[in-house]
Structures are given as C-alpha cells and as structure tokens.
Amino acid sequence: MADFCTVADVANLLQIEITDADKVASCERAIGEATEAIRNYCHQYIELVTDDEITLDCAGGTRLFLPELPVVSVAEVVEDDVVLDEDDDYKLGQYGILHRVSCD
C-alpha cells in the first residue's frame, strides 16, 4: 500500500528542502505513521483498487453497505445467480451504499 504523500509533497507544503538522508528517513517514517493513523481511524485502506471482486451475504433489505470507500463504480451485481441491471435493479449511491431499486 502506498502512503498518502511523499517527502517532496511535505517539502513543498513546508516550502523547505528535505535532502539530508536522516531528515528524509524521518519524514518517510512520519508519513508512514500518519498514513496508518488515518487508515486506523477510518477503518479503511483508502487505496484505489481496480477489478476487485467481493462476495457479500446479506439477508434481504434494500441497501447494501460496501466494505471499502470510496466506491467510484460497480461493474456487476449478481443476486441469486442473476446478473442485475444497473438502471432497473440497483443504483450506486454516496458513501458506498448500493441501493436495490426493484426486487422483482
């Protein structure tokens, strides 16, 4: 997993040069620790993943909360071995919520 920024980003933000090896190492450690603290606080990896496939088990209902955020698209939803239609059967809402539109 990648950190949320680089040493160059920190140097640019602070408008300083970070070139000394010890300072670079300290900055990298701080970035790594800050990244982990954010992930732990949010209980999320917060990393772009493409072509991920997950299986969720839910007992009915009209909303399914996807386990990671952000979700920018859903390629396919299968329910009881039937591929659902994005326009007629489900919609991807904000905050990683998959809304079931029809239950026919």
N, C-alpha and C positions, 0 to 999 in steps of 0.2 A: 504494500500500500504506500502511496505517495503522501508526503507531508503537504500541508496546506499552503506553504510558501517556501521560498528559497532564501539563502543568505543574501543574494542580490536584491531580493524584494525587501528584506529588512534594512539593508544598507541604503536602498533608495528611499524608503519611508523615513529613516532617521537622517538622511542626507549626509552620510558618512561613508568612508571606505572601510571595508572589513576584509583585510588581506592577510594579516598575521595568522599563521596556522593555528595557534592556540585560540584566537578570537573566532576564527571560522569554525573550529570544533565546538567551542562553547555555544555559538549561535546555532549550529546544527542541532546540538543537544536540546537547546531551549525550544527550537521549532518543533522537534520531535515530541517533546514533553507537552507542549501546548496543543499540538495536534491530537495526541492521545487524550488529554484532559477534555477537549471538546467532544471527541468521539464518545468518551465515557459518560459525559454529562448528558449527551443527546441519545445515548444508547443506539447510535447509528455509525456506519462506516463512512458515510458521506463521500462516496467514491463513484465515479461514473463506471457503470458496468453495462456492457452490451451483450446481447444474445444470452442473457441469464434466463434460466428456466426454473420455476419453482412449482411445487405442488402444495396446495393448501387444503385443509379439511375444515369445512365449516358446516354447521347444522342449519341450513336454510337462512332466511333473512334476505334483506335487500342491499346490504352494504358489506363489503369485504375490505378490511384494512390491510394493505400490502405492507410487508415487514421492513422495507427499507425506503428511505426518502433521499433525494427526490425521485419521483417516477415521472418520466417525460413522455413515455409511450408504452403501450401494451400491444404486442404483435398478435396475440391469440389468447382466447379464453375458452377452455373446454370444461363442460359440465356434464357429468354422467356420459362420457364418451361422445358428446355432441359439441361441435365447434359452434360457439356463439357468434352472432353478428354484432359488430361494434355499434352500428347505428340503431338496430332494433332491440338488442338484448342487454347491452351494457354500455356504460359511459365511464371514462376515467375522470374523476373529479380531483379537486385540490387535495393536497396533503396525503396522497397515496391511497385514496378511497376509490374502490371500484364499485359503482352503483349498478345494481341489477334493474333494468328498465322494465322488462316483461318476464313473466315466469310461465309462459305457455308451454 
